[in-house]
Amino acid sequence: MTIREELELREQSLLARESSWSIRSQGRERPEEESDMRTCYMRDRDRILHCKSFRRMKHKTQVFLAPEGDHYRTRLTHTLEVAQIARTIARVLRLNEDLTEAIALGHDLGHTPFGHAGERVLNRLSPFGFTHENQSVRVVSRIENGGRGLNLTFEVRDGIANHSMSAMPCTEEGKVVRLADKIAYINHDIDDAIRAKIIAEDDLPLAPRDVLGHSFRERINGLVHDVINTSRKEGSVQLSPEYLKAMMDLRAAMFQSVYIGSEAKKEEKKAENMIGALYGEFIRDPEKWLPDIHKARLLSGEEKPEILVCDYIASMSDNYAMQLYTDIFIPKRWSIM
């Protein structure tokens, strides 16, 4: 018996009936030989952790575009906070932690530079639309590993594709990440906004704070406890109606005071113009600008140029997009050497 088989047997004895045992996975897009040491979900987690798209998230905006200071969240630190919250919930509910962590680490791989500002521009300009959820699936299926993708299991891809509140994953582990994402970003965005002196704790509406707590720590703790207690009672991962409403009320308050029109967003229009200009330039001459991996698909007719241009732009870090924009559109001083 291999170590992997021992781990699969351990899952069956320790994990809850409604959890996703590795041995019951619906499999990968392309069949491949199993590892002798790691379950399929352990391999998926490791593949995501080691991929280039994961590393680039450290230079992608969460809320604050190019903030001065080292303590503001980036897309990467957001992802790590989601993974930590999700694993805590999964462990207590006896769900598959490896699957949960793989989904959490991969859920935002397709995010654009400059956060949701870049996403809005690409969604508006591309005739095929653009969402970071679908792009994250493209990253792991069509872009990473020289265009071969990471060949992840169905359950991980499903969790990544359906982590927004308007969707519902097919596994309990995916449902954990779906909620952990909201628990993380609403609360750490409040924490960052308070640090930036855009809002104060007392500026937030009182009613949801009376339910969730009056500090970052209290709110995270309260929401995690509520997910666990409600899920145990109902037999499926969910928040109680009271806590869900309070969380969404805080989210609405953040849209009103931080996400739209605040000091944190004053440079966002410039970022949108930058992404729009890059998109327009690349569409005008995709053969000139697209990297080799995308150019090959363009020349073969395998995919539309609008999709490939979105692939290229979405892969950029904030810094790379700004440098490329400068190189293309900002004139350089001429001098005689």
N, C-alpha and C positions, 0 to 999 in steps of 0.2 A: 504493500500500500504506500502510495506517495504521500508527501507532506500535504499537497493540495487536497487529496482525498480525505486525509485526517481532518483538515480544516472544514471541508464540506460536511463531514459527519458531525463535527462539533457544532456547526451552525444549526443542523437539524435538531440537536439536543438542547441548545441554549436559546435560539431565537423564537419569537412568537410565531404562531400559526399563520398570521396574516403578513409576515415579513417575506422578503424576497430571498429565498435560499439561492446560493450561487448555482447549485445543481439544476435549478428549475429555470434558469435564464433562457430566454428565447433566442439567444445566440447573437453572433456577429454578422455584419453585412457579408463578409467573406470568411468561409471556414478556415480555421488555423489550428495547429496542434496546441493542446493545452499545456500550461506550465506544470512542472512537477512540484513547484513550491507555492505558487500563488493561485488563489481563486480568480475567476474571470473579472470580478469587480475590483479586486486588488490590482490586477494588471491595468484595468482602465484608469484607476486613480493614479497609478504611477506614470502612465503614458501622458495623461493630462499635465501632471506636475512637471514633467521634464520637457514639455513641448515649448516651442519658441513663443507662441501666442500667449501662453501663461506668463512668461517673463516680461513680455511687453506691457502687461497691464500695470506694472509699477509706474509707468509714465503716461497713464491715461487718466483723464479727469473723472472724479466721482461727482462732486458738486462744484468745488472751488477750482476755477481754471487758473493753473500756474500760481498757486498760493505762495506767499512769502512765509516760510516756516515749515518745519519738518513734521509737525504733529497733525496735519490735516490728512484725511483719508484720501487714498487713491483707489482706482478700480481694483488693484491687487489687495490692498489691506481690507477693503470691503469684502472681497471674496473670502479672505481668511477668517473674517469675523462671521460671515455666513456659515462657513464650514464648522467653526467652533460651536456655534449655537445649534446647528443641525445635528452634529454628532452627540451633543449632550442630550437632546431630545430623543434621538434614535437609540442611544444606549439605554436610557431609562425605560423606553417602550419596547426594548428587546427587538429592535429592527436591525437591518443589516447596515452596520456602520460604514463598511467599505463602499457599498453602493451609494449611501447617503453622501459620503465625502467626495466620491467621484463626481456626482451630479453637482454638488456645491462648488467644487473647484473649477468645473467646466461651464457653469451657467452663464458667465459673462464674457467668454472668450471672444465673442463676435462684436463686442462693443466698439464703437467708433472712437476716434480722438475727440476730445472735448465733450464726452458724455452724451447725454440725450440731445444736446444741440446738434451734434454731428449726425445723430440718428434721424432727427427731424428733417434735415436738409436732404439726405440721401433718400428718405422715404418720399419726399416731395418731388425730387428730380428724376428718380428712376421710374420708368413706366411699369416696372415689375414690383414696385414698392420695396421697402426695407424695414426689417425689425431686427433688433439685436438677438432675439431668441432664435429666429431662423438662421441668422448669420453664424451664431455659435455652433449650430448643427453643421452648417457648411464647413466651418473651420475644422471640426473633428472628422468630417466625412469626406471632404473634397479638397482641402487646402493644405493642411499640415502634412508633414512627412513627404515633402516633394510632390504634393498633389495626390498622394495615395490615401491620405487621411490616417486616422489613428485606429480605424477598424474597431470601434467600441461596441459594446453590447447594446441590444435594443433598449434595455431598461435605462441605461445611462443617457442615451440619445433622447428617449422619451422625456426623462426628467428635465434635461436641458431645454428641450423645445417647449415644455409646458410649465415653466416656472413663474409665469406672470399670473396675476390674480384673475384674468379673464379666461384662463385655461385650467385643466385639471390633469395631472399626471396619472398614469395607470398603476403606479406602485405607491405604497404607503411612504416609502423613503423619498420619492419625488414630492409627495405632499408635504413632508417635513421641510425640504429645501424651499419649497414655494412659500411657506410661512416664515422660515428663518430669514429669507431674503428681505422680506418686509420688516420683520422685527429688527434686523440689523440696520438697514439703511435709514429707516425713519428715526431711530434713536441715535445713530452715530451722526446723522446729518444735523440733528438738533444740537448734539454735543459740539460739532464743528462750528455751527452758526453762533452758539453762545461764546465759544473761544474767539471767534472773529468779531464779537460784539455787534453782530447784526440783530440779534434778539437777546433777551434775557429769559431766564426760566419762567419768571412771572408773566411774560408776554404771551405764553402759551395758554390756551383756554383751560379753565379750571376743571370743568366736568371730566374730560378724559384723564387728566392728571390725578384726579381723586380716585379714579378706577385703577390706573396703571402704576402710578407712583409719581413722586415729585423730584426724581433725579434719574440720571442715565442708568445707574445701577439698579434702582428700584424698578424701573420700567422693564428692563431686560429680564430681571428676575421674575417679575410678576407675569410677563407674557409667556416665558418658558414654562413656569409652573402651570399656567392656565392651559397651554397646549397639552401638556402631559396629563393633567387631571381630566380635561374634557375628552381627550382621545381615549383614555382608559374607560371612561364612562360610556362613550358612544361607539367604541369599537373601530373607529377610523380617525385618522389624524385631522384635527380641526381645532380652531379656537371657539370659545363660547361666544354666543351672540353679543354679550355685554362687552367682552374684551375686544372682539373684532370691531365693533362700532367705535369703541374708544380709540383703538389704533388708527382706524380710518379717519376719525375726526382730527387726530393729531396730524395725519398725513395731509388732510385738507388745509389745516392751519399752516403747515410748512409751504404748501403751494402759494398760499396767500402772502406769506411774510418773507419767504426765502427763495423758493424755486422760481418765482416769477417777479422780475422787476427790482430785486434787492441789490445791494452793493456787490453781493457775490456774483451777480449775473451781468454786471455792467459791461464786461468785455465779450459777452456771449454773441452779440450780433456780429462782431468782428470775426469771431470763430466761424459762425455760420457763413459769412461772406467768403471766408478763406476756403471752406470745404466746397462751397458752390463753385468758386473759381477753379479749384483743382478738378472737380468733376467735369466742368465745361471744357477745360483744356485737354483732359484725358480722352473725352468722348470725341473731340475734334480729330485727334490723331492717336488712337489707342496703340497702334503698332510702335510708335515712337516711345511711349511712356510706360506701357505695361511691363512688369517683370517677365522673365522668360517663361515661368510656369503658367502665367495667365495668357501670355502672347501665344503660346503653343495651342491653347484651347481656342483662342480667337481665330488663328489662321486655319485650324482644322474645321472650324464651324461648329465645334462641340458646344459652345455656349455663346450667348449674346454679349456684345461689348458692354452694354449697360450693367449687366451682372458682374462681369469681370472688373470693371472700373470700381464698382462698389466693394468688391472683394479687396482690391488694392488699397482703397482709401480707408476702409474699416480696419485694415491690418495695421495702420500707422499709429505710432505713439503721438502724443501732442507735439513733442519736440521735433519729431521727424516731419510731421505735416507743416509746422511753421517754417522749418528750414527749407523744405521743398518749395513752399510758396514763395519764400524769399528768393531762392535761386531762379525761379521761373518768372516772377512778376516784378521784383524790385530791381531797378537798374543799378549796375555796379559802377563805381567811379573809374574813369579811364585815365591811365597815366602811361608815360613812356618809361620803360625800364632801362 
